[in-house]
Amino acid sequence: MKVLKLVNIGFGNMINAKRLISIVSPESAPIKRVIREAEDKKVLINATYGRRTRAVIIMDSGHVILSALQPETVANRLAERDENEEESDGE
């Protein structure tokens, strides 16, 4: 049975952890270019609820997701899910 692994990226928004490629900071010029190009292609998802973008999440589908959480916070939530799954698998 396939289990969908979701990670909270802030404000109750969830992403499929298995489709995630990277979580990066939005500060560099290349990442700003990635955001602009995703917006032009209509594959940008803004999940910041009007707050400052602190993490840019790149998905394997080509979608780019903006989050108001720090990249470290999203990564920690992803790691917590993995740890919880390993504990439940061992039972």
Secondary structure, 3 states (H helix, E strand, C coil): CCCCCEEEEECCEEEEHHHEEEEECCCCHHHHHHHHHHHHCCCEEEECCCCCCCEEEEECCCCEEEECCCHHHHHHHHHHHHHHHHHHHCC
